[in-house]
Amino acid sequence: DTGVSQDPRHKITKRGQNVTFRCDPISEHNRLYWYRQTLGQGPEFLTYFQNEAQLEKSRLLSDRFSAERPKGSFSTLEIQRTEQGDSAMYLCASSRGSSGNTIYFGEGSWLTVV
Amino acid sequence: RKEVEQDPGPFNVPEGATVAFNCTYSNSASQSFFWYRQDCRKEPKLLMSVYSSGNEDGRFTAQLNRASQYISLLIRDSKLSDSATYLCVVNRGQTGANNLFFGTGTRLTVIP
């Protein structure tokens, strides 16, 4: 399968713990995106990488959130000191270079903070 | 005002029915438009792009009205497998990535 893959698919954590999600994009895609989706809402943009450079961050991405893409391939999204409001599906997506190209989503990582 | 607005539904239709979803967008500079399909607890998947001239893919027809900033999706001869949430997506087309805006989705249930 050469699609976008995410790990873990599901995570239940206690409030205050740190969690990390990993995303492996489609291999020839140089753009990588993180979105968050809560029930009844569409995906909301969090951040975006072009190769290894993090070019944009949403205001939704508080200082407890950090994303990296160290070698321009896989990416990690870490949430520190999780809060119940962080419970959501975290979607990774990738696309080829220019704006307007279709983005392809991974299956998402479900986070439940208890 | 939201960038993209959709009627959340739900739409419950019998098999074989024709159903139409509408979407409006607020930014007149938006350049590309898509419909994504999302099954329950799954990721969104591209259904079709929407072109100014309108386009059709089998039972699905998408139309764009730039003057009214309105996008539609028509599904003919609905199948049980069409049950899903349909997301309207608008791309402003500016450089960078914070230019993709998703509607909240319209939920469709096709009933036997």
Interface residues (C-beta under 8 A of the other chain):
Chain A: R31 Y33 G40 Q41 G42 P43 E44 F45 Y48 L55 E56 S58 M89 L91 S99 G100 T102 I103 Y104 F105 G106 E107 G108 W110
Chain B: V4 P8 Q31 S32 F34 R41 K42 E43 P44 K45 L46 S49 L87 N91 G93 Q94 T95 G96 A97 N98 N99 L100 F102 G103 T104 G105
